[in-house]
Amino acid sequence: MAREVTYIYCGSKERCSSDVAAMVRLVQQLTAPKASLITNPAGSKGYLDFLVLDDGSIQMELNERHDDFATVDVAMAAYIIEMAMTDTRDMTLREKLGELAIDWLP
């Protein structure tokens, strides 16, 4: 069963969803500059946000203990939101993402 995520998509009102496929579709729509998805996954000790930059790349911000930033593509962003909602291991999301080939910004 997927964990619920509270989110705001492109400045809309705050909503909740446990529908992984619906959240992946929202991530896949992050194509226009300034488009954003602000999330607070259940079980997380912070937030996970995605923002489309002017060049079309997606900046991911993960805040649990401190801010971590990375540039990801749509496919990776979709996988990350899916992982945030379905991976129930007792570890931080940042630790879970450590298994993936993500180029974290200094």
C-alpha positions in Angstrom: 0.0 0.0 0.0 1.3 3.4 -0.9 1.9 6.1 1.7 -0.1 9.3 1.4 1.6 12.4 0.1 0.4 16.0 0.7 1.2 18.1 -2.3 0.8 21.4 -4.1 1.1 21.3 -7.9 2.0 24.5 -9.7 0.5 26.8 -7.0 -2.8 25.0 -6.7 -4.5 24.3 -3.4 -3.0 21.7 -1.1 -4.2 18.2 -1.7 -3.5 14.6 -0.5 -3.1 11.5 -2.5 -2.0 7.9 -2.0 -2.4 7.2 -5.8 1.1 6.5 -7.0 0.2 6.5 -10.7 -1.6 9.9 -10.3 1.5 11.4 -8.6 3.8 10.0 -11.3 1.5 11.6 -14.0 1.9 15.0 -12.2 5.7 14.6 -12.2 5.6 13.8 -15.9 3.8 17.0 -16.5 6.7 19.0 -15.1 7.9 20.3 -18.5 7.4 24.1 -18.5 9.8 26.4 -16.8 8.7 27.4 -13.3 6.3 24.4 -13.0 6.6 22.9 -9.5 5.5 20.1 -7.4 5.8 20.6 -3.6 5.3 17.4 -1.6 5.4 16.2 2.0 5.4 12.4 1.8 4.0 10.6 4.9 6.7 9.1 6.9 9.2 11.7 5.8 10.8 14.1 8.2 10.7 16.9 5.7 9.7 17.7 2.2 10.5 16.8 -1.4 10.1 19.4 -4.1 10.6 19.6 -7.8 11.0 22.8 -9.8 11.5 23.1 -13.6 14.3 25.5 -14.4 14.5 27.8 -17.4 16.6 25.3 -19.4 13.9 22.6 -18.8 15.9 20.6 -16.3 14.3 19.7 -12.9 15.8 20.8 -9.7 14.9 18.5 -6.8 15.1 19.7 -3.2 15.0 17.2 -0.4 14.8 18.6 3.1 15.0 16.1 6.0 17.8 17.1 8.3 19.2 19.7 5.9 18.7 20.8 2.3 20.0 18.5 -0.5 19.7 19.6 -4.1 20.1 17.6 -7.3 19.2 18.1 -11.0 17.1 15.2 -12.3 15.2 14.3 -15.4 11.5 13.6 -15.6 12.0 9.8 -15.5 14.2 10.0 -12.3 11.8 12.5 -10.7 8.9 10.0 -11.4 10.9 7.2 -9.9 11.8 9.2 -6.8 8.1 10.2 -6.1 7.2 6.5 -6.5 9.9 5.5 -4.1 8.9 8.1 -1.6 5.4 6.7 -1.6 6.1 3.0 -1.7 9.4 2.2 0.0 8.6 1.5 3.6 12.2 0.7 4.8 13.0 2.4 8.1 15.5 4.9 6.8 15.4 8.5 5.5 14.4 9.2 1.9 17.9 10.6 1.4 19.4 7.3 2.5 17.0 5.4 0.1 18.0 7.7 -2.8 21.7 6.9 -2.1 21.2 3.7 -4.1 20.4 5.7 -7.2 22.7 7.5 -9.7 21.8 11.0 -8.6 24.2 13.9 -9.1 23.8 15.8 -5.9 24.8 19.5 -6.0 27.5 20.6 -3.6 
